Amino acid sequence: MKNKRKPLLFLQDILSAIERIESYISGGKEEFFNSPSLQDGTLFRLQTIGEAVNQLPDELKQQHPEIPWRDIVDFRNLAIR
């Protein structure tokens, strides 16, 4: 069952998670690979994105077929296992 929360709030969650990921990886690949906390934070934010995408209405997703919505949700489902 889809959440009754407004789609704009889920889109804001996605944008916020992307911004956080960008800040986590701003130090470069070496810093990222040497920091379990940066890796954990990034994975958590990717899961947040997947959950938010899963809550978006199908009508909105159909308006943007260029975005791999299913792949995003599938990654989230894989990551939480």
Buried (B, 14 or more C-beta within 10 A) or exposed (E): EEBEEEBEEBBEBBEBBBEBBEEBBEEEEEEBEEBEEBBEBBEBBBBBBBBBBBBBEEEEBEEEEEEEBEEBBEBBEEEEE
